[in-house]
Amino acid sequence: MKVVVEVVEMKRVFVIGLDALSPKLAERFAKDGTCPNFKRIMDNGCFSKALSAVPAQTPENWTTIATGSWPGTHGIATWGRHSYGEPVTEIHGDEAMSSNLCKAEYLWEAAARQGLKSVLHYFVGYPPTTDMTIHVDWFWRPGIFYFEICSNACYVSDALAVDVKGNSKTTLIPIKFREAEGWVNVPKVYSPPLETEIKVLPNVGGRGVSYYALLLDVDGCGYQMCLLSKDKDCSKALCTLKEGEWSGWFRETFVVEGEDKVGTVRFKLVELSRDGGKFKLYRSQVYPVSGFTHPPKVAERLVERFGPYINDAVSWTFFRGLVDEQTFIEEFEYQIRWIADAAGYLMNKGASLYMMHWHLLDTLEHRILGSVDPVGGKYNSEKAEEAWRILRLGYRIADELVGEFLKYLDEETYLIVVSDHGSMPQRKRYSIVKALADRGLVEVEEHKGTKRVNWAKSKIFISLTNVYVNLKSKYKGGVVEDSEYENVRREVIDVLRSCKDQYGDYVIAFALRREDAPMIGLWGEHVGDVVFAYSPAFAWGHVDFLNEGSTIIGGASHGPMIPTAETEISSNYATFMMIGKNVKKGYVRPVDMMGPVQLVDVAPTVSYILGIEPPKHCQGRVLYDFFEGWDISEMKREQRPLRFPVKRPLVGDVTDRELSKDAVPP
């Protein structure tokens, strides 16, 4: 069968990585008009659900997408990499997204090896390994930003102070106003001006900057204006804001770990009551004006052309209830324009491959999905409508991001939208730790009246969906003799397969020996001695030592559950969409016949489009059926009657009946 697509003409591929984009929600919102750009791709290109590697989680699967190899090969089989010769509890979690841990060749490294340039935005694979690739930011940890100088923050008066539990001191900053003193060049006012100090401090300590905030009543109807200044001189004000207004960007010098860093600051007056009692001032993230890219000077050019850079910190602030919806939207509108404009500019410098990661949907679904899906343990029908509205809002913003990239489509450009996994509502948490402890496999201690696990002294260590036997011969401080290894593994598998809660549901979908795990892409020393995954709607069960049985919980997740978990609304499958020249129009892969796309297929398909060899360790396949000229209709052959001398029933393997007689040949 011959494919007619002339891939040699294709010069550019944009890969838009939307963390946790759910295929069921993408289809739903494309059909109901929420996501017109998703619909444009589905109507004029291809769509399929995609199968994640186990666990269905972020580092493992973005690395799979980036390399075309399974976790057994690239080594990121947990949130980090587990290796022999170290304590069994060491997983190097902070480097889960880094090139330091990945053992397989990245797609952009393969492209560089063949003379092509690439651009990565907030993606895995930092520190840089080739000068043929530009890195913009680095996806280190969700909600924690590697190059950020200061977190975004809300400065709030006592009247608006919220419960600070779960909110970092760097994101919620209480302030108190007092009657202003020592100011000059104050305009005519009808109430005594009120002042406070706004401090902007680096996350890791050091020297920050301070501003004075002055509330003014200039019309006799109460305070309606906030002036920000470095000095108590109104004529030198940096900005004067009314409710709902943004300041411009200010360049400031911070001292971070003994080094001067120039960063950018801006504010929005979110709320100001006329009596001055209610005050909320939002501040965007402070990023440096240089150094958040590789090469470092690229950052300066981007900031000069497109303005200061911010990431998605506002999503975390919004879901903590610290900032309003309009500010949330405005921050993302700014970020989306910046990302897309910078992408076009950098790709026009002769690059062939662009890959980005964007995290809003994952943050959103963890908090919202359990409230829209009746399977969720805390689902409340009275709150579902509002939850649906917020979920649609997040998907609409994601769709706008994709729309900004669709403008780059031409005869030589492809656009791929892909996610690392979907999301599923949580309903139950069951302590597999307790079940394992009851069999003597886990060491439990009392600490201040609370039970906790001492993993270093336990026979096993659980890292997400991996169970590592704490062998003396493999790990520093190990406690298990080699002679006990198989017995410990059998015990672990027996416990996991036997976990059944009071509702009659099995907690674990499967538990396999490492030797049996290649069927799901897992092998090698970095993979657990036992690998497993939870049944749909079960949350992580190794994080708490709970009472026996299941506890009903809410929220949503993806990592613990099998990648194929689905409900009527939700799906743990990832998503794959593609549009471009000679891509089939309106093609939805028939998964009942062809199976879902596998995330290892992304890298070889991109390589095929670009006309290059795939990464060296690639184990995926080119998605030929997405291209025009590749016919996957069922083969129709002439049916010819067959005559069998004797009709016999089949028993298992057809040889089972004879060989089971244990006859010894003469």
C-alpha positions as MATLAB code, in Angstrom:
seq = 'MKVVVEVVEMKRVFVIGLDALSPKLAERFAKDGTCPNFKRIMDNGCFSKALSAVPAQTPENWTTIATGSWPGTHGIATWGRHSYGEPVTEIHGDEAMSSNLCKAEYLWEAAARQGLKSVLHYFVGYPPTTDMTIHVDWFWRPGIFYFEICSNACYVSDALAVDVKGNSKTTLIPIKFREAEGWVNVPKVYSPPLETEIKVLPNVGGRGVSYYALLLDVDGCGYQMCLLSKDKDCSKALCTLKEGEWSGWFRETFVVEGEDKVGTVRFKLVELSRDGGKFKLYRSQVYPVSGFTHPPKVAERLVERFGPYINDAVSWTFFRGLVDEQTFIEEFEYQIRWIADAAGYLMNKGASLYMMHWHLLDTLEHRILGSVDPVGGKYNSEKAEEAWRILRLGYRIADELVGEFLKYLDEETYLIVVSDHGSMPQRKRYSIVKALADRGLVEVEEHKGTKRVNWAKSKIFISLTNVYVNLKSKYKGGVVEDSEYENVRREVIDVLRSCKDQYGDYVIAFALRREDAPMIGLWGEHVGDVVFAYSPAFAWGHVDFLNEGSTIIGGASHGPMIPTAETEISSNYATFMMIGKNVKKGYVRPVDMMGPVQLVDVAPTVSYILGIEPPKHCQGRVLYDFFEGWDISEMKREQRPLRFPVKRPLVGDVTDRELSKDAVPP';
ca = [
       0.000    0.000    0.000;
       1.459    3.336   -1.033;
       0.973    6.582    0.888;
       0.739    9.582   -1.422;
       1.736   12.218    1.123;
       4.908   13.947   -0.033;
       6.561   14.239    3.343;
       9.727   15.714    1.883;
       7.817   18.963    1.387;
       6.907   19.224    5.052;
       9.270   21.482    6.901;
       7.625   22.335   10.206;
       5.681   20.588   12.935;
       4.111   22.308   15.946;
       3.380   19.884   18.800;
       1.018   21.509   21.305;
       1.112   19.528   24.544;
      -1.994   20.089   26.661;
      -1.493   18.261   29.932;
      -4.525   16.082   30.829;
      -6.575   16.962   27.729;
      -9.360   14.376   27.887;
     -10.607   12.873   24.599;
     -14.184   12.635   25.863;
     -14.243   16.243   27.023;
     -12.468   17.452   23.880;
     -15.148   15.804   21.730;
     -17.988   17.049   23.933;
     -16.794   20.649   23.901;
     -15.991   20.572   20.191;
     -19.562   19.478   19.470;
     -21.295   21.984   21.761;
     -19.344   24.993   20.451;
     -17.135   25.562   23.478;
     -13.990   24.646   21.527;
     -14.306   25.734   17.867;
     -10.606   25.257   17.189;
     -10.705   21.667   18.414;
     -13.663   21.179   16.063;
     -11.739   22.712   13.170;
      -8.958   20.175   13.685;
     -11.396   17.278   14.039;
     -13.297   18.325   10.895;
     -10.215   19.042    8.790;
      -7.771   16.608   10.343;
      -7.648   13.535   12.560;
      -8.588   12.612   16.106;
      -8.027    9.615   18.365;
      -7.826    8.625   21.964;
      -4.275    7.677   22.922;
      -2.920    5.141   25.379;
      -0.542    6.373   28.069;
       2.300    4.431   29.586;
       1.867    3.152   33.156;
       1.554    5.072   35.367;
      -0.685    7.495   33.485;
       1.222   10.422   34.849;
       3.127   13.511   33.766;
       6.924   12.885   33.760;
       6.698    9.334   32.481;
       4.447   10.199   29.570;
       5.896   13.511   28.402;
       9.224   11.689   28.266;
       7.531    8.907   26.298;
       6.133   11.490   23.863;
       9.525   13.192   23.594;
      11.514   10.012   22.902;
       9.099    7.563   21.298;
      10.235    4.994   23.867;
       8.539    3.280   26.783;
       9.465    3.989   30.430;
      11.397    0.738   30.564;
      13.781    2.255   28.031;
      13.896    5.958   28.903;
      14.055    5.150   32.622;
      11.394    7.529   33.976;
       9.112    4.845   35.378;
       8.022    6.874   38.391;
       8.107   10.559   39.325;
      11.862   10.503   38.825;
      14.172    7.542   38.300;
      14.838    4.714   40.699;
      18.285    3.122   40.449;
      20.355    0.429   42.120;
      23.169    1.442   44.454;
      21.162    4.150   46.239;
      18.725    3.993   49.161;
      15.526    2.302   48.040;
      13.611    5.523   48.799;
      15.679    7.717   46.439;
      13.859    8.589   43.211;
      15.385   11.993   42.270;
      11.888   13.443   42.007;
      13.031   17.013   41.372;
      14.743   15.859   38.195;
      11.850   13.811   36.822;
      11.519   16.110   33.790;
      15.242   16.632   33.269;
      17.660   15.409   30.634;
      19.894   14.235   33.501;
      17.679   11.206   34.117;
      16.376   10.350   30.644;
      18.348    7.484   29.050;
      16.766    7.685   25.579;
      17.392   10.114   22.736;
      14.902   12.981   22.534;
      13.156   13.852   19.277;
      14.913   17.227   19.106;
      18.280   15.525   19.639;
      17.517   13.243   16.706;
      16.521   16.284   14.646;
      19.736   18.095   15.600;
      21.774   15.033   14.657;
      20.239   15.362   11.188;
      20.690   19.108   10.876;
      17.288   20.417   12.006;
      16.639   23.106   14.607;
      13.963   22.889   17.298;
      12.196   25.119   19.819;
      10.906   23.849   23.175;
       8.561   25.836   25.381;
       8.079   24.788   29.017;
       8.861   21.206   28.059;
      10.843   18.317   29.503;
      14.514   17.826   28.656;
      16.398   20.615   30.456;
      19.379   21.149   30.909;
      20.046   21.644   27.188;
      21.952   18.945   25.333;
      22.297   20.567   21.911;
      22.785   24.090   20.622;
      20.397   23.256   17.774;
      17.503   23.566   20.226;
      16.143   26.709   21.874;
      14.594   26.161   25.312;
      12.078   28.696   26.634;
      11.464   28.052   30.340;
      11.510   24.473   31.684;
       8.700   22.325   33.033;
      10.159   21.384   36.406;
       7.212   20.727   38.731;
       3.513   21.589   38.339;
       2.871   24.861   40.146;
       6.564   25.459   40.889;
       8.544   27.407   38.326;
      12.255   26.882   37.844;
      13.262   30.379   36.684;
      10.662   32.378   38.626;
      12.041   35.089   40.930;
       8.824   35.728   42.884;
       5.542   33.854   42.957;
       2.418   35.708   41.998;
       0.599   37.083   45.041;
      -2.478   38.777   46.430;
      -2.138   41.594   48.972;
      -5.346   41.687   50.994;
      -6.778   43.750   53.819;
      -8.166   42.168   56.972;
     -11.724   42.397   55.670;
     -10.828   40.206   52.697;
      -8.415   37.879   54.450;
      -9.246   34.243   53.740;
      -8.269   31.106   55.568;
      -4.558   30.861   54.844;
      -4.507   27.084   55.272;
      -3.038   25.617   52.105;
      -1.970   29.026   50.845;
       1.699   29.881   50.807;
       2.833   32.994   52.620;
       4.284   34.098   49.301;
       0.896   34.025   47.544;
      -1.367   35.512   50.229;
       0.073   38.578   51.904;
      -2.050   40.342   54.565;
      -1.624   44.119   54.786;
      -2.922   46.871   57.055;
      -3.623   50.450   56.040;
      -2.880   53.416   58.262;
      -3.376   57.130   57.884;
      -0.751   58.420   55.469;
       2.124   60.576   56.688;
       4.932   62.469   54.983;
       3.551   62.486   51.446;
       4.092   65.402   49.064;
       2.311   66.536   45.910;
      -0.898   64.886   47.050;
      -3.883   65.839   44.852;
      -7.031   67.345   46.337;
      -8.750   64.682   48.439;
     -11.946   64.499   50.494;
     -10.859   61.838   52.995;
      -7.522   61.298   54.733;
      -5.262   59.236   52.420;
      -4.425   55.738   53.663;
      -1.078   54.054   53.137;
       0.572   50.662   53.371;
       3.723   49.029   52.095;
       3.753   46.426   49.321;
       6.787   44.156   49.493;
       7.918   41.946   46.623;
      10.372   39.352   47.921;
      12.209   36.545   46.085;
      10.953   33.017   46.721;
      14.292   31.804   48.055;
      15.148   34.855   50.107;
      17.441   37.709   49.269;
      16.618   41.348   48.631;
      13.375   42.404   47.041;
      11.676   45.711   46.367;
       9.037   47.745   48.177;
       6.321   50.094   47.004;
       4.036   52.445   48.861;
       0.337   52.032   48.174;
      -1.769   55.157   48.775;
      -5.576   55.102   48.761;
      -7.168   58.336   47.578;
     -10.685   59.778   47.733;
     -10.690   62.337   44.931;
     -14.446   62.803   44.411;
     -15.853   62.836   47.926;
     -17.557   59.465   47.469;
     -14.907   57.377   49.184;
     -11.669   55.694   48.191;
     -11.673   54.712   44.544;
      -8.029   55.019   43.551;
      -4.764   53.319   44.525;
      -1.452   54.998   43.779;
       1.790   52.977   43.761;
       5.118   54.721   44.218;
       8.672   53.973   45.316;
       8.726   57.292   47.197;
       6.183   59.259   49.199;
       5.807   61.668   46.323;
       2.622   61.470   44.271;
       4.324   63.184   41.336;
       6.637   60.167   41.048;
       3.865   57.579   41.087;
       4.501   54.485   39.011;
       0.784   54.075   38.386;
      -2.638   55.083   39.630;
      -5.206   52.303   39.505;
      -8.957   52.100   39.753;
     -10.745   48.864   40.519;
     -10.220   46.356   37.691;
      -7.226   48.157   36.149;
      -3.727   46.810   35.493;
      -0.494   48.687   35.887;
       2.207   48.551   33.273;
       5.307   46.428   33.838;
       8.104   47.722   36.081;
      11.682   46.504   35.828;
      13.248   45.942   39.217;
      16.543   44.533   40.450;
      16.372   41.671   42.946;
      19.218   39.988   44.774;
      18.742   36.214   44.617;
      21.344   33.971   46.243;
      23.860   36.795   46.036;
      23.226   37.515   42.357;
      21.519   40.571   40.866;
      18.531   39.635   38.721;
      16.347   42.071   36.817;
      12.711   41.016   36.913;
       9.382   42.455   35.825;
       6.518   43.388   38.134;
       2.917   44.389   37.440;
      -0.204   44.814   39.563;
      -3.975   44.768   39.216;
      -6.350   46.442   41.655;
      -8.900   43.664   41.977;
     -11.077   45.166   44.701;
     -11.359   48.410   46.639;
     -14.336   49.352   48.765;
     -15.236   53.006   49.211;
     -14.430   52.880   52.917;
     -11.016   51.341   52.196;
     -11.823   48.313   54.331;
     -11.792   45.855   51.454;
      -8.635   45.893   49.389;
      -7.136   43.262   47.106;
      -4.113   43.927   44.917;
      -2.948   41.127   42.623;
       0.633   40.821   41.415;
       1.715   38.709   38.447;
       4.649   36.316   38.611;
       8.047   37.955   38.547;
      10.252   36.358   35.911;
      13.725   37.559   34.942;
      14.194   39.473   31.691;
      17.072   37.187   30.728;
      18.300   33.704   31.490;
      14.989   31.811   31.368;
      15.936   30.523   27.921;
      18.764   28.657   26.269;
      20.660   30.406   24.851;
      20.184   32.987   27.663;
      20.172   35.992   25.318;
      17.056   34.704   23.541;
      15.017   35.728   26.584;
      16.058   39.358   26.200;
      14.922   39.418   22.571;
      11.586   37.833   23.446;
      10.908   40.250   26.309;
      11.848   43.195   24.119;
       9.475   42.086   21.347;
       6.558   40.558   23.231;
       6.780   41.912   26.761;
       7.646   40.199   30.044;
       7.091   36.476   30.333;
       4.788   34.738   32.812;
       3.736   31.134   33.262;
       0.444   29.706   34.555;
       0.802   30.486   38.275;
      -2.554   32.285   38.272;
      -4.356   28.947   37.865;
      -3.171   27.816   41.290;
      -4.074   31.181   42.814;
      -7.535   31.049   41.241;
      -8.343   27.548   42.461;
      -7.235   28.505   45.967;
      -9.878   31.225   45.892;
      -7.382   34.080   46.087;
      -8.130   35.797   42.803;
     -11.259   36.421   40.765;
     -12.238   34.775   37.493;
     -11.714   37.864   35.339;
      -8.117   38.247   36.507;
      -7.568   34.535   35.870;
      -8.822   34.967   32.295;
      -6.776   38.104   31.659;
      -3.554   36.499   32.851;
      -4.084   33.527   30.545;
      -5.007   35.718   27.585;
      -1.704   37.547   28.052;
       0.221   34.276   28.419;
      -1.383   32.656   25.370;
      -0.586   35.589   23.096;
       2.990   35.679   24.377;
       3.547   31.946   23.856;
       2.109   31.907   20.341;
       3.853   35.086   19.201;
       7.191   33.919   20.583;
       6.709   30.524   18.921;
       6.120   32.074   15.516;
       9.100   34.386   15.884;
      11.498   31.612   16.930;
      10.271   29.085   14.384;
      10.748   31.647   11.627;
      14.459   31.614   12.461;
      14.802   28.360   10.551;
      13.452   25.827   13.052;
      11.549   22.721   11.951;
      10.142   21.395   15.232;
       8.248   23.135   18.029;
       7.135   21.316   21.186;
       5.380   22.910   24.132;
       3.707   21.880   27.368;
       0.788   23.719   29.000;
      -0.612   22.650   32.357;
      -3.922   24.427   33.021;
      -6.230   21.516   32.166;
      -4.482   19.185   34.602;
      -4.765   21.733   37.416;
      -8.401   22.327   36.497;
      -9.467   18.698   36.299;
      -7.851   17.702   39.589;
     -10.144   20.213   41.273;
     -13.281   20.242   39.123;
     -13.816   16.895   37.389;
     -15.065   15.108   40.498;
     -17.807   17.725   40.774;
     -19.136   17.254   37.218;
     -18.959   13.464   37.020;
     -21.526   11.569   39.154;
     -18.956    8.816   39.712;
     -17.030   11.215   41.959;
     -17.279   10.418   45.640;
     -18.236   13.979   46.603;
     -20.426   14.712   43.579;
     -23.262   17.111   44.384;
     -25.859   17.682   41.672;
     -26.631   21.136   43.059;
     -23.025   22.227   42.466;
     -22.520   20.444   39.161;
     -23.742   23.283   36.935;
     -21.175   25.729   38.298;
     -18.463   23.071   38.065;
     -19.353   22.480   34.415;
     -19.107   26.210   33.774;
     -15.580   26.391   35.191;
     -14.538   23.253   33.315;
     -15.821   24.752   30.061;
     -13.968   27.973   30.805;
     -10.673   26.108   31.136;
     -11.252   24.180   27.921;
     -12.225   27.386   26.122;
      -8.908   28.938   27.158;
      -7.068   25.821   25.938;
      -8.951   26.059   22.662;
      -7.892   29.703   22.296;
      -4.267   28.646   22.724;
      -4.637   26.074   19.952;
      -6.364   28.689   17.796;
      -3.344   30.966   18.080;
      -1.200   28.196   16.586;
      -3.641   27.327   13.811;
      -2.733   30.651   12.202;
       0.680   29.160   11.409;
      -0.801   26.396    9.244;
       0.297   26.501    5.617;
       1.328   24.067    2.909;
       4.498   23.210    4.813;
       3.232   23.041    8.382;
       1.557   20.406   10.529;
      -0.101   20.956   13.897;
      -0.368   18.150   16.453;
      -2.269   18.453   19.734;
      -1.437   15.752   22.268;
      -1.833   15.087   25.981;
       0.033   12.830   28.357;
      -3.083   11.366   29.972;
      -6.683   12.252   30.729;
      -8.373   12.429   34.134;
     -10.828   10.406   36.174;
     -13.002   11.253   39.180;
     -11.919    9.749   42.473;
     -14.405    7.919   44.626;
     -12.433    5.836   47.089;
      -9.145    5.614   48.911;
      -8.067    2.231   50.224;
      -4.901    1.744   52.243;
      -2.784   -0.836   50.502;
      -0.148    0.164   53.057;
      -2.246   -1.309   55.848;
      -2.832   -4.494   53.886;
       0.893   -4.864   53.221;
       1.785   -3.987   56.812;
      -0.587   -6.657   58.087;
       1.542   -9.192   56.190;
       4.781   -7.862   57.661;
       6.013   -6.242   54.450;
       5.856   -2.638   55.651;
       7.360   -1.277   58.883;
       4.881    0.958   60.708;
       5.881    3.234   63.596;
       3.986    5.403   66.051;
       4.921    9.080   65.933;
       3.126   11.527   68.233;
       0.073    9.320   68.294;
       0.017    8.860   64.519;
       0.988    5.792   62.542;
       3.528    6.314   59.807;
       5.642    4.114   57.569;
       9.398    3.777   57.883;
      10.132    2.829   54.292;
      13.890    2.532   54.851;
      13.287   -0.316   57.315;
      10.512   -1.942   55.309;
      10.913   -4.976   53.082;
       9.450   -2.988   50.209;
       9.162    0.594   49.002;
       6.150    1.827   47.036;
       6.783    4.541   44.473;
       3.466    5.284   42.772;
       2.674    2.105   40.778;
       6.026    0.432   41.448;
       6.953   -1.811   44.361;
      10.691   -2.207   44.927;
      11.992   -5.004   47.140;
      14.507   -3.468   49.563;
      17.339   -5.880   48.814;
      20.597   -5.678   50.723;
      22.452   -6.520   47.513;
      20.855   -3.697   45.497;
      20.219   -0.742   47.810;
      22.092    1.144   50.495;
      20.592    0.164   53.825;
      18.601   -2.696   52.295;
      16.970   -5.197   54.660;
      15.987   -8.167   52.452;
      18.314  -11.060   51.617;
      18.436  -12.271   48.025;
      17.110  -15.634   49.195;
      13.899  -13.921   50.377;
      13.321  -12.015   47.132;
      10.803  -14.277   45.416;
       8.872  -14.917   48.619;
       8.542  -11.170   49.217;
       7.361  -10.605   45.655;
       4.797  -13.386   45.881;
       3.493  -11.911   49.118;
       3.208   -8.432   47.574;
       1.345   -9.696   44.518;
      -0.952  -11.832   46.651;
      -1.803   -8.879   48.906;
      -2.416   -6.478   46.031;
      -4.559   -8.898   44.063;
      -6.564   -9.686   47.204;
      -7.391   -6.095   48.219;
     -11.183   -5.881   48.174;
     -13.160   -3.213   49.986;
     -16.387   -3.330   51.963;
     -18.365   -2.523   48.815;
     -17.104   -5.625   47.046;
     -14.773   -3.753   44.683;
     -11.253   -4.898   43.908;
      -8.808   -2.068   44.580;
      -6.037   -3.174   42.229;
      -6.681   -3.738   38.523;
      -3.498   -5.734   37.977;
      -0.238   -6.626   39.732;
       2.617   -8.089   37.701;
       6.153   -9.257   38.242;
       8.712   -7.096   36.475;
       9.402  -10.016   34.125;
       5.748   -9.983   33.034;
       5.491   -6.205   32.628;
       6.994   -5.815   29.120;
       3.452   -6.296   27.812;
       2.731   -2.791   29.198;
       6.044   -1.205   28.205;
       7.849   -1.716   31.501;
      11.168   -3.505   31.901;
      14.655   -2.939   33.251;
      16.211   -1.947   36.554;
      14.294    1.315   36.994;
      10.916   -0.426   36.997;
       9.493   -1.936   40.169;
      10.002   -5.580   41.060;
       6.205   -5.568   41.066;
       4.172   -3.132   38.969;
       0.488   -2.488   39.471;
      -2.310   -0.008   38.855;
      -5.503    0.835   40.696;
      -9.008    0.108   39.515;
     -11.059    3.029   38.142;
     -12.070    5.684   40.702;
      -9.494    4.577   43.311;
      -6.971    7.180   44.493;
      -3.406    6.568   45.622;
      -3.480    4.095   48.504;
       0.112    4.269   49.713;
       0.144    7.847   50.989;
      -1.762    7.319   54.240;
      -2.049    4.575   56.819;
      -5.833    4.317   56.985;
      -8.338    2.118   58.714;
      -9.430   -1.049   56.992;
     -11.698   -0.625   53.987;
     -12.349    2.255   51.633;
     -12.908    5.884   52.540;
     -15.161    7.918   50.247;
     -13.291   10.911   48.815;
     -13.685   13.515   46.084;
     -11.406   15.176   43.583;
      -9.898   13.659   40.463;
      -6.615   12.088   39.412;
      -5.027    9.965   36.702;
      -1.742    8.461   37.882;
      -3.062    5.701   40.139;
      -5.648    4.274   37.755;
      -5.283    2.103   34.696;
      -4.803    4.261   31.582;
      -7.956    2.786   30.020;
     -10.307    3.868   32.833;
     -13.416    5.680   31.577;
     -16.877    6.831   32.641;
     -19.698    8.317   30.579;
     -18.080   11.743   31.049;
     -14.430   11.163   31.870;
     -11.525    9.291   30.339;
      -8.022    8.475   31.504;
      -6.920    8.060   27.895;
      -4.721   10.754   26.418;
      -5.730   12.709   23.299;
      -4.129   12.947   19.859;
      -5.177   15.344   17.075;
      -3.381   16.270   13.864;
      -3.997   18.622   10.952;
      -1.917   19.502    7.909;
      -1.352   18.866    4.232;
      -2.411   15.351    3.124;
      -3.793   14.486    6.549;
      -7.192   12.815    6.273;
     -10.122   15.141    6.928;
     -12.626   14.186    9.609;
     -10.834   10.932   10.378;
     -11.501    9.399   13.782;
      -9.352    6.349   14.299;
     -11.531    3.224   14.687;
      -9.999    2.012   17.923;
     -12.032   -1.206   17.909;
     -10.087   -2.227   14.819;
      -6.797   -0.288   14.928;
      -6.494    0.263   18.654;
      -5.771    3.658   20.191;
      -2.773    5.752   19.278;
       0.087    4.953   21.644;
       2.100    7.866   22.971;
       5.282    6.240   21.665;
       3.828    6.842   18.179;
       4.120   10.632   18.367;
       7.893   10.921   17.874;
       8.130    8.562   14.867;
       5.136   10.229   13.219;
       6.701   13.673   13.618;
       9.980   12.269   12.294;
       8.162   10.846    9.271;
       6.610   14.227    8.512;
       9.969   15.963    8.773;
      11.664   13.322    6.656;
      14.194   12.312    9.306;
      15.066    9.155   11.194;
      13.226    8.829   14.520;
      15.072    8.966   17.858;
      17.534    6.106   18.305;
      15.556    4.336   21.030;
      12.144    4.864   19.429;
       9.721    1.951   19.825;
       6.603    3.538   18.359;
       5.248    3.351   14.832;
       4.286    5.912   12.213;
       0.545    6.633   12.212;
       0.182    5.934    8.501;
      -3.594    5.602    8.734;
      -3.847    9.326    9.529;
      -2.570   10.214    6.060;
      -4.472   10.293    2.790;
      -3.872    7.271    0.611;
      -3.681    4.773    3.456;
      -6.778    2.569    3.336;
      -7.658    0.717    6.536;
     -11.020   -0.638    5.450;
     -11.537   -4.291    6.262;
     -10.082   -6.661    3.681;
     -12.807   -8.266    1.539;
     -11.716  -11.589    0.101;
     -13.554  -14.193   -1.880;
     -14.921  -16.732    0.545;
     -13.983  -20.262   -0.521;
     -15.515  -23.300    1.155;
     -13.152  -25.537    3.071;
     -13.651  -29.273    3.673;
     -12.410  -30.745    6.935;
     -12.077  -34.539    7.198;
     -13.149  -34.672   10.835;
     -14.780  -31.987   12.963;
     -13.237  -31.860   16.396;
     -13.883  -29.447   19.286;
     -10.944  -27.228   20.181;
      -9.571  -27.497   23.703;
      -7.226  -24.624   24.502;
      -4.146  -24.975   22.331;
      -5.139  -27.631   19.795;
      -2.278  -29.786   21.064;
      -3.482  -29.690   24.675;
      -5.718  -32.782   24.353;
      -2.896  -35.029   23.223;
       0.013  -33.606   25.197;
      -1.917  -33.558   28.460;
      -1.837  -37.359   28.532;
       1.765  -37.264   29.793;
       2.671  -39.998   27.375;
       6.382  -40.708   27.037;
       7.317  -41.457   23.428;
       8.944  -44.840   22.910;
];
